[in-house]
Amino acid sequence: MALIPYGRAEAAAFEQTRHLRDEDLAGWRAAISRYFHPRPGMRLLDLGCGTGSWTRAFRDWWPELDVVAVDPSAAMRERAVIQPVLPGAADDIPAADASLDGIWISTVIHHIADLQAAAREIRRVLKPGAPVLIRSAFAGRHEAISLFHWFPEAVEVLDRYPSIAGVEAAFATAGFTTAGCEPVPQVTAASLAEAAAGLRREAHTPLRLISDEAYAAGVARLNEAARTQSGAVVDALDLLVLR
């Protein structure tokens, strides 16, 4: 399923470096709330939850929700900051027909080998009209993500990811239409120095799939810039919403 294997090293790196701070999540909460309106008793699935930071955020924001976490990687499930995390995948979701009020998919869509099969399975478990909220970097949309400035060779990897149009077309085969698409800014690190100190190659699919030489050159560029540049690192990933 994954472009890279997710074992213990990757799970540890993800948990250590890919969790946004609570104070940096406001933009995402506002964006999600434009398409998903929580009410008591609703069920939200965090599909491919990784080490659980988004599940934790949803439970903190909306305690009235039943938030279900699912991930195919045993290492990710073991490392998750929330429990339980159920085994499952986009084409094999452990949920009954029409039992979910929304599905969140964060930085996972590029790991799904058969998007049409995933769309059919997601359609099965969602209630009519419920949203699929996809947070991702998409092919052709690297300009607002600082990682690709320091590691330009990784743009070629990103361009192997699904495009927004490609995801829309795959999900259209299961009857989904686009409800919205917008870039959402986030503070990824308080400074370039923090970003450089916290970088873990194992936590980033594009960095795993470039050469060692390209990675070393990017680290050198990042460290050099971190010595002179100040200010927070602000990136923007896209939120694609389908119904």
C-alpha positions as CSV (number, residue, x, y, z in Angstrom):
1,M,0.0,0.0,0.0
2,A,2.7,2.5,1.0
3,L,5.4,4.1,-1.2
4,I,7.8,3.5,1.6
5,P,7.6,0.8,4.4
6,Y,6.4,2.0,7.7
7,G,8.4,0.1,10.4
8,R,9.5,1.1,13.8
9,A,12.1,3.7,12.7
10,E,9.6,5.5,10.4
11,A,6.9,5.4,13.1
12,A,9.3,6.9,15.7
13,A,10.4,9.6,13.3
14,F,6.9,10.5,12.4
15,E,5.8,10.7,16.0
16,Q,8.8,12.9,16.9
17,T,8.6,15.3,14.0
18,R,5.3,15.3,12.1
19,H,2.9,16.3,14.9
20,L,1.8,20.0,14.6
21,R,1.6,21.9,17.9
22,D,-1.8,22.5,19.3
23,E,-1.5,26.3,18.8
24,D,-0.7,25.7,15.1
25,L,-3.8,23.8,14.3
26,A,-6.3,26.6,14.3
27,G,-6.3,27.1,10.5
28,W,-7.0,23.4,9.9
29,R,-9.8,23.4,12.5
30,A,-11.4,26.4,10.7
31,A,-11.0,24.9,7.3
32,I,-12.4,21.5,8.3
33,S,-15.4,23.2,10.0
34,R,-16.4,24.8,6.7
35,Y,-17.3,21.3,5.5
36,F,-17.9,19.1,8.5
37,H,-20.3,20.2,11.3
38,P,-19.9,18.0,14.4
39,R,-23.0,17.0,16.4
40,P,-23.3,14.6,19.4
41,G,-23.3,11.0,18.3
42,M,-21.6,11.6,14.9
43,R,-18.7,9.2,13.9
44,L,-15.5,10.5,12.2
45,L,-12.9,8.1,10.9
46,D,-9.2,9.1,10.8
47,L,-8.1,6.8,8.0
48,G,-4.4,6.1,7.9
49,C,-4.1,7.9,11.3
50,G,-0.3,7.2,11.6
51,T,0.7,8.0,15.2
52,G,-2.6,9.6,16.0
53,S,-2.0,13.4,16.2
54,W,-5.1,14.2,14.2
55,T,-7.3,11.8,16.1
56,R,-6.1,13.4,19.3
57,A,-6.9,16.9,17.9
58,F,-10.4,15.9,16.9
59,R,-11.2,14.4,20.3
60,D,-9.9,17.5,22.0
61,W,-11.9,19.9,19.7
62,W,-15.1,17.9,19.5
63,P,-15.5,15.6,22.5
64,E,-19.1,14.9,21.5
65,L,-17.8,12.9,18.5
66,D,-16.9,9.3,18.3
67,V,-13.5,9.4,16.5
68,V,-12.3,6.1,15.1
69,A,-8.6,5.7,14.2
70,V,-7.4,3.1,11.6
71,D,-4.0,2.4,10.2
72,P,-2.5,-0.5,8.2
73,S,1.0,-0.3,9.9
74,A,1.5,-2.2,13.1
75,A,4.4,0.0,14.0
76,M,2.3,3.1,13.6
77,R,-0.5,1.6,15.7
78,E,1.9,0.7,18.4
79,R,3.5,4.1,18.5
80,A,0.2,6.1,18.4
81,V,-0.4,8.7,21.0
82,I,-4.1,7.6,21.2
83,Q,-5.6,4.2,21.6
84,P,-7.2,2.1,20.3
85,V,-6.0,2.2,16.7
86,L,-7.7,-0.5,14.5
87,P,-6.0,-2.3,11.7
88,G,-7.4,-1.5,8.3
89,A,-6.7,0.2,5.0
90,A,-8.5,2.4,2.5
91,D,-9.8,-0.6,0.6
92,D,-10.6,-2.6,3.7
93,I,-12.2,-0.3,6.3
94,P,-13.4,-1.9,9.6
95,A,-16.8,-0.2,9.6
96,A,-20.3,-1.1,8.8
97,D,-22.2,0.1,5.7
98,A,-23.3,3.8,6.0
99,S,-22.0,4.1,9.5
100,L,-19.7,7.1,9.3
101,D,-20.4,10.8,9.2
102,G,-17.1,11.8,7.8
103,I,-13.6,10.5,6.9
104,W,-10.3,12.3,7.4
105,I,-7.3,11.3,5.2
106,S,-4.2,13.2,6.1
107,T,-1.0,12.8,4.0
108,V,-2.0,9.3,3.0
109,I,-3.7,9.6,-0.4
110,H,-0.3,9.0,-2.2
111,H,0.1,5.6,-0.4
112,I,-3.2,4.2,-1.8
113,A,-2.4,2.0,-4.7
114,D,-6.0,1.7,-6.1
115,L,-7.9,5.0,-5.6
116,Q,-11.0,3.7,-7.3
117,A,-11.2,0.6,-5.0
118,A,-10.6,3.0,-2.1
119,A,-13.4,5.3,-3.3
120,R,-15.8,2.3,-3.5
121,E,-15.0,1.2,0.0
122,I,-15.2,4.8,1.4
123,R,-18.6,5.2,-0.3
124,R,-19.7,2.0,1.3
125,V,-19.0,3.1,4.9
126,L,-20.1,6.7,4.6
127,K,-23.6,8.0,5.1
128,P,-25.2,9.7,2.1
129,G,-23.8,13.3,1.8
130,A,-21.0,12.8,4.4
131,P,-17.6,14.4,3.5
132,V,-14.3,12.9,2.7
133,L,-11.7,15.4,3.9
134,I,-8.3,14.9,2.2
135,R,-5.3,16.8,3.5
136,S,-2.3,16.3,1.2
137,A,0.5,17.6,-0.9
138,F,-0.6,16.9,-4.5
139,A,1.3,16.5,-7.7
140,G,2.2,19.9,-9.3
141,R,1.6,21.9,-6.1
142,H,4.9,22.1,-4.3
143,E,5.4,25.9,-4.3
144,A,3.9,26.5,-0.9
145,I,5.8,23.7,0.8
146,S,9.2,24.7,2.1
147,L,10.7,21.2,2.1
148,F,10.8,21.3,-1.7
149,H,12.8,24.5,-1.7
150,W,15.6,22.9,0.2
151,F,15.3,19.5,-1.5
152,P,14.3,20.4,-5.1
153,E,15.0,16.8,-6.3
154,A,12.0,15.8,-4.2
155,V,9.7,17.6,-6.6
156,E,10.1,14.7,-9.0
157,V,8.8,12.4,-6.2
158,L,5.8,14.7,-5.5
159,D,4.9,14.7,-9.2
160,R,4.4,10.9,-8.8
161,Y,1.7,11.6,-6.2
162,P,-1.9,11.8,-7.3
163,S,-3.0,15.2,-8.6
164,I,-6.2,16.9,-7.4
165,A,-7.8,16.2,-10.7
166,G,-6.7,12.5,-10.6
167,V,-8.2,12.1,-7.1
168,E,-11.4,13.8,-8.2
169,A,-11.7,11.5,-11.2
170,A,-11.0,8.3,-9.2
171,F,-13.6,9.2,-6.6
172,A,-16.1,10.2,-9.3
173,T,-16.3,6.6,-10.3
174,A,-18.0,5.9,-6.9
175,G,-20.3,8.9,-7.2
176,F,-18.3,11.5,-5.3
177,T,-18.3,15.2,-6.4
178,T,-16.0,18.0,-5.2
179,A,-17.4,20.1,-2.4
180,G,-14.3,22.3,-2.0
181,C,-10.6,22.6,-2.4
182,E,-8.4,25.1,-0.7
183,P,-4.8,25.6,0.5
184,V,-4.5,25.8,4.3
185,P,-1.4,27.5,5.8
186,Q,0.2,26.0,8.8
187,V,3.2,26.8,11.0
188,T,5.4,23.8,10.5
189,A,8.2,25.0,12.7
190,A,8.9,28.1,14.8
191,S,12.1,28.7,12.9
192,L,14.3,27.3,10.2
193,A,16.8,26.3,12.9
194,E,14.0,24.3,14.6
195,A,13.1,22.7,11.3
196,A,16.7,21.8,10.6
197,A,17.3,20.3,14.0
198,G,14.1,18.3,13.9
199,L,14.3,17.0,10.4
200,R,14.1,13.2,10.1
201,R,14.4,11.7,6.7
202,E,12.4,8.6,7.7
203,A,9.3,10.8,8.3
204,H,9.1,12.2,4.8
205,T,8.2,10.0,1.8
206,P,9.8,12.5,-0.8
207,L,13.1,12.5,1.1
208,R,13.2,8.7,1.4
209,L,12.9,8.5,-2.4
210,I,15.7,10.8,-3.5
211,S,19.4,9.9,-3.6
212,D,21.6,10.1,-0.6
213,E,23.6,12.8,-2.4
214,A,20.6,14.9,-3.0
215,Y,19.5,14.5,0.6
216,A,22.9,15.6,1.9
217,A,22.9,18.6,-0.4
218,G,19.5,19.6,0.8
219,V,20.4,19.3,4.5
220,A,23.4,21.5,3.8
221,R,21.3,24.1,2.1
222,L,18.8,24.0,5.0
223,N,21.4,24.3,7.7
224,E,23.2,27.2,5.9
225,A,19.9,29.1,5.6
226,A,19.0,28.4,9.3
227,R,22.1,30.2,10.4
228,T,20.9,33.5,9.0
229,Q,17.1,33.4,8.5
230,S,14.6,34.1,11.2
231,G,10.8,33.7,11.5
232,A,8.4,30.8,11.5
233,V,8.3,28.2,8.7
234,V,4.8,28.5,7.2
235,D,3.7,25.8,4.7
236,A,0.4,25.2,2.9
237,L,-1.1,21.8,2.2
238,D,-4.4,21.4,0.3
239,L,-7.7,20.4,1.7
240,L,-9.8,18.6,-0.9
241,V,-13.3,17.8,0.1
242,L,-15.5,15.3,-1.7
243,R,-19.1,14.2,-1.1
